[in-house]
Amino acid sequence: MNDEQLLRYSRHLLLDEMGVEAQERLLASSMLVVGAGGLGSPASMYLAAAGVGRIVLADDDAVDLTNLQRQILHRQDRIGEPKAESGRRSLLEINPGIEVVALRQRLEGDALREAVAASQVVLDCCDNFATRHAVNRACFEAGVPLVSGAAIRFDGQLAAFDPRRPESPCYHCLFPEGQDVEEVRCATMGVFAPLTGIIGTMQAAEALKLAGGFGTPLVGKLLLLDAREMQWHSISVPRDPDCPVCGHRR
């Protein structure tokens, strides 16, 4: 690290659990953020501020007035601009010393697999089950940790999955693909603005721990938040030995 970096990240360096070694791992890391909306906004902003060296921001949508209530990466004067590009501008304003790649596309197929394989951690900040399952499959194929978040109405969810750990479940173990699960969207159900900030920020915290090699990641647990009562619940999530995504591991 140079002198400017030593000063910028000095409050991390003072933490016994982190120090220079963990910060250097973050500076050398690349993280993929799938979705630049309510969750991707706070998550990517804290990754940038914390010194993740390369952030890939993937989103095929454009900034809309209805986004601004919670998607804090974006501004009024960017309405109509691609979210990935708007997000890139905001992250570089926070920390010009990192690299930010804007992908103006919905990642799928080979493009998704290549983006995941080039990452140390993937953050699932999207809003649909098809993408969540595709990202989960790509992460377990490539052996890349995944941090998944969700927020709707006043209810939030957070989980981390790490293919490098034999005991880790995957997203499919928690929400099997093909189950009759109701797909709910902010556009029709609404979402409490600070909820996305709480969950997205916690996604960043989990991603930093996984890439930096400190702390205890939230692997094998699902955190549930009821923001109306500000009550947290933790549920153990066992690995399904018959899971078609991760069950082949021994």
N, C-alpha and C positions, 0 to 999 in steps of 0.2 A: 504494500500500500504506500502511496505517496503521502506527503504532508497534509494535503487537503483532505484526502480520504481518512487519514488518522483523526483529523479534527471533526469531520462530518459524522463519522461513526463512533466517536469517542464514548458515547453513552452505552453502546453495545460492548465496547472493549473493556469497560469497567465492570461488566457482569462476569463473575467467576465462571458461570456455565458457558459463556461464549468466548470472550477474548479475541485475540487476533486470528487464531486458527479458524474459528467458526465464521468470522466476518469474511475472511479470505475465501472460504468455501462458498459463501453467498455471492461474493463478487465474481466468482468463477462459474456460477451456476446459470442455467437457463430454465425458465419456467413458462409453461403454456397456460394461458387463462382463456378458457372457452366461454365466451360471453362477456360483453362490455356493458352490461346493464346494471340492475340494482345490486347484485352481489359482486360482479366483476369490477364495479367502480371502486368500492372501498378496498377490496382485496388487492387489486393491482396498484392502487395508490400507496398502500403500506409496503408492498413488495418493492416498489420503486424507492420509497423513502428509506427502506432498510438496506438498500444496496444490492439487490439482486441484479447481477451483471447484464442479463439479457431477459427481456420479457416479451413474449409473443402474445399478442392480443388478437383473438379471432372472433369476428362477429360480422354477419352479412346484412345487418339492419342499419337504418339511418336514424339520426336523432329526431325525436318527435317532442312536441310540447308536453305531452302527457308523461314523458320520461323524467322530466326535470324535478318532479316531486321527490325522487329518491335516487336517481342515477347521477351521482355527484361528479362523475368524470366530465360531464357535458355542460354546456352553457347555452343561454338563450340565443346568442348570435350564431350558434352552430346547428340550429334546426335545419334538417335536410342533409346535413353532412354525414358521411359514413361514421358509424360509432367507433370503428377501429381506428380511423384517422383522428377523430376528435379525441379519443382516449390517448392515442400516442402523443398528441400535442400536450395534453394535461400532464402526463407522466414525465415528459422531458422538462416541463416547467418545474416540476417537483425536484427532479434530479437529472440534470443534463449530462452527468457523468456515466450514465448507463446506456445500453442499447435497447430500443423499443421497436419491435417489428409489428406492423399493422397488417393483418390478413383480412381482407374484405370478402370473406367467404364463409359458408357453413362447412366446416371441416367434415369430410367423410371419405371413406375408401382409402386409397393410397396416400392422399394428402394428409389425412388424419393420422395414419400410422407413421408417416415420416415426421410429422410435427411432434408426436408423442415420443418417438424414439430419440429425438434430438433434445429432450427435456430431462431435467433431474426430478421435477415434480410437475404434475398437472393439476390445475384447479378447475373443477366442474362448476361453472357459474351460469349454466344454461337454464332453460325453463321448459324442457320437454323430455319425456322418457326415452324417446328414440335416440336422441343425441347422448343422453346419459349412459345408456347401455352400450352405444358404439364407442364412446370414450373409455368406458370400463373395460371392454374387450381389448381395445388397443393398448391400454396401460398394462393389462396382465400378460398380453403377448410380448410386450417389450420389457416387462419387469420394472415399470416406472410407478412410483407411488402416486396415489390419487387422493385429492381432498375434495369432498362433495358437500355442497351446501344447497339449501332450499328455503324459500321464504314465501308465504302466501297468507293473506289476511293478517292475523296476529301470531301465526305459528311458524316457527323456524326449526330447521334440522341441520345437523352437522355430523359428518363421519369422515374417517380417514381409512384408506386401504393401502396396504404395502405388500406387493407381490414378492418382495425380497424376504418376507417373514413367512415361514411355512404355516403358521397358525392364523394368518390374516384372512378374513373373509373378503369377498369382493362385493360390488354393488348388486350383482345378480343374486348373491346369497341373501341380501337384505330385501330387495324388491325383484323377485323373479320376473324375467321378461315374459310377456304373454299373459300375465295375470290380468284379471279384469280390474285395473286400477284407474280410478277417475283422474283424468288429466285436467288440472285447474290452472288457469292463467290469471296474471294480474289484471289483464284487460277486462276480464269478466267478473272476477272475485274481489279485486282490490288488494292492497297491501299497505301496511303501516310503514311509513317511510323509514324510521330509525331501525326497524327490524332488519332490513337489508344491510344496514351499516353494521349491526351487531354480528350477524352471521358472516358477512363478507370479511370483516376484520378478523374474526376467529379463523376463517379459512386461511388468511394470510399467516396468522400465527402458527397454524399447523404446518403449512408449507415451509415456513422458515425453519421450524424445528427439524423437519425431515431433511431439508437440504443442508442445514448447518450442522446437523449431527449432535444436537443437544436436547435436553428435556425428554419428556415421555410423550410420543405422539398418540393421538386418539385412535388407535387401531383396535378393532374388536368391540367398539362401543358406538352407540348412536345417541347423540345429545338432542333432546327435544326442548324447545323453549315456547312457553306460553307468555307472550309479551303483555297480555292484558293483566296478568297477575305477577309478571316477572318471576315465573317459576320454571326452574330447570329440572329435567328428568333425564337420567342416564339408563340406557338399556344395553345389556350385553348382546353382541351379535356374533354367534358362533359361525365358524366356517362350515359350509355344506359340503361334505365329502363327495356328494354326487352332483355338485354344481357343474354345468357344462362349460363354464368359463374358467373357473379356478380349481375344479375338483381333481384335475389330473396331477396336481402337485403332490409329492410324498414327503 
